[in-house]
Amino acid sequence: MSHVENDLDIYAVGNANTQRQENEIATIMRKRNSAGWKLISTNTAIVDTKNQFSNLYLFWEKK
């Protein structure tokens, strides 16, 4: 039976600096992929409706 690792990244995202946030997340995804991690699921949750902030959850798997 193969060994499977799971991991989770959580990012706070808002309505400002969108391009910067996208670039940071893309960089993390490239690093994870090159290290053998596979993105298996994403989810978002609104944490502050007044200021339009959310959490972005990235779920990873590595065999």
FIMARDREN-337830 format. One record per residue: x, y, z of N, C-alpha, C in turn. Coordinates in Angstrom, 1 decimal, padded with zeros to 4 digits, m for minus. Last residue first. Layout:
% residues N
- n.c1	n.c2	n.c3	ca.c1	ca.c2	ca.c3	c.c1	c.c2	c.c3
- X	Y	Z	X	Y	Z	X	Y	Z
...
END
This chain:
% residues 63
- n.c1	n.c2	n.c3	ca.c1	ca.c2	ca.c3	c.c1	c.c2	c.c3
- 001.8	011.4	m003.1	002.0	010.0	m003.0	003.5	009.6	m002.9
- 000.1	014.1	m001.8	001.4	013.7	m002.3	001.5	012.2	m002.0
- m002.3	016.7	m002.1	m002.0	015.3	m001.8	m000.7	014.9	m002.5
- m004.0	019.6	m000.7	m003.0	018.9	m001.5	m002.8	017.5	m001.1
- m006.3	022.2	m000.9	m006.0	020.9	m000.3	m005.1	020.1	m001.3
- m006.6	025.5	m000.1	m006.0	024.6	m001.1	m005.7	023.3	m000.4
- m008.9	028.0	000.6	m008.3	026.8	001.1	m007.8	025.9	m000.1
- m009.1	031.4	001.3	m009.0	030.4	000.2	m008.3	029.2	000.8
- m011.4	033.5	002.9	m010.2	032.5	003.1	m010.3	031.6	001.9
- m012.1	036.9	002.2	m012.4	035.5	002.2	m011.2	034.7	002.6
- m013.6	040.1	002.6	m012.4	039.2	002.7	m012.9	037.8	002.8
- m015.3	042.5	002.4	m015.1	041.5	001.3	m013.8	040.7	001.4
- m016.0	044.0	004.6	m014.7	044.4	003.9	m014.4	043.4	002.7
- m018.4	042.7	005.2	m018.3	044.2	005.1	m017.1	044.6	004.3
- m017.9	040.0	005.5	m018.7	040.5	004.4	m018.6	042.0	004.2
- m015.5	038.0	006.2	m015.8	039.4	006.6	m016.6	040.0	005.4
- m015.2	035.5	005.3	m015.0	035.7	006.7	m015.3	037.1	007.2
- m016.3	033.0	003.1	m016.4	034.5	003.4	m016.2	034.6	004.9
- m014.3	030.6	001.8	m015.3	030.9	002.9	m015.2	032.4	003.1
- m013.6	028.2	m000.7	m013.5	029.5	m000.2	m014.6	029.7	000.9
- m011.5	025.5	m001.9	m012.7	026.0	m001.3	m012.5	027.4	m000.8
- m010.2	022.8	m003.8	m010.2	024.2	m003.4	m011.5	024.6	m002.8
- m008.3	019.8	m004.2	m009.6	020.5	m004.0	m009.3	021.9	m003.5
- m005.9	018.8	m005.0	m007.1	017.9	m005.2	m008.4	018.6	m004.9
- m002.8	019.3	m006.5	m004.0	020.0	m005.9	m005.2	019.2	m006.1
- m000.1	017.4	m005.6	m001.2	017.5	m006.5	m002.3	018.2	m005.8
- 003.5	017.6	m005.2	002.1	017.7	m004.7	001.1	017.9	m005.8
- 006.1	017.6	m006.2	005.3	016.4	m006.3	003.9	016.4	m005.6
- 007.3	020.0	m006.3	007.7	019.1	m005.2	006.9	017.8	m005.2
- 006.0	021.2	m008.4	007.4	020.8	m008.7	007.9	019.9	m007.5
- 003.7	021.9	m007.0	003.6	021.0	m008.1	005.0	020.4	m008.4
- 004.7	023.8	m005.2	004.1	022.6	m004.7	004.1	021.5	m005.8
- 005.6	025.8	m006.9	006.5	025.2	m006.0	005.9	023.9	m005.5
- 003.1	026.5	m008.2	004.3	026.0	m009.0	005.3	025.3	m008.1
- 001.7	027.5	m006.0	001.2	026.3	m006.7	002.3	025.7	m007.6
- 003.2	029.7	m005.3	003.1	028.6	m004.3	002.6	027.3	m005.1
- 002.7	031.3	m007.6	004.1	030.8	m007.2	004.1	029.7	m006.3
- 000.0	031.7	m007.4	000.5	030.9	m008.6	001.9	030.4	m008.3
- m000.1	033.2	m005.1	m000.7	031.9	m005.1	m000.2	031.1	m006.3
- 001.2	035.5	m006.0	001.7	034.8	m004.9	001.2	033.3	m004.9
- m000.5	036.4	m008.1	000.9	036.0	m008.4	001.5	035.2	m007.3
- m002.8	036.9	m006.7	m002.8	035.9	m007.7	m001.4	035.4	m008.0
- m001.9	039.1	m005.1	m002.4	037.8	m004.5	m002.4	036.7	m005.5
- m001.3	040.9	m007.2	m000.3	040.5	m006.3	m000.7	039.2	m005.6
- m003.9	041.3	m008.2	m002.9	040.8	m009.1	m001.7	040.2	m008.2
- m005.3	042.4	m006.0	m005.7	041.2	m006.5	m004.6	040.5	m007.4
- m005.2	044.6	m004.1	m004.0	043.9	m004.5	m004.3	042.5	m005.2
- m008.4	044.0	m002.5	m007.3	044.9	m002.9	m006.1	044.0	m003.3
- m010.3	042.2	m001.6	m010.6	042.9	m002.9	m009.5	043.9	m003.3
- m008.6	039.3	m000.3	m009.5	040.4	m000.3	m009.7	041.1	m001.6
- m007.8	036.3	001.4	m007.8	037.1	000.2	m008.9	038.2	000.3
- m005.7	034.3	003.2	m006.7	035.4	003.3	m006.7	036.2	002.1
- m005.2	030.9	002.7	m004.8	032.2	002.4	m006.0	033.2	002.6
- m003.9	027.8	003.7	m005.0	028.8	003.9	m004.5	030.2	003.6
- m003.2	024.5	002.6	m002.8	025.9	002.6	m004.0	026.8	002.8
- m002.7	021.3	003.7	m003.7	022.3	003.5	m003.0	023.7	003.6
- m002.0	017.9	002.8	m001.6	019.1	003.4	m002.7	020.2	003.0
- m001.2	014.4	003.0	m002.2	015.5	002.7	m001.7	016.7	003.4
- 000.4	011.5	001.7	000.4	012.7	002.6	m000.7	013.7	002.1
- 000.3	008.1	001.5	m000.2	009.3	000.9	m000.2	010.4	002.0
- 002.1	005.2	000.5	001.9	006.2	001.6	001.4	007.5	000.9
- 000.6	002.2	m000.8	001.4	003.4	m000.9	001.1	004.4	000.2
- 000.8	m001.2	000.0	000.0	000.0	000.0	000.9	001.2	000.0
END
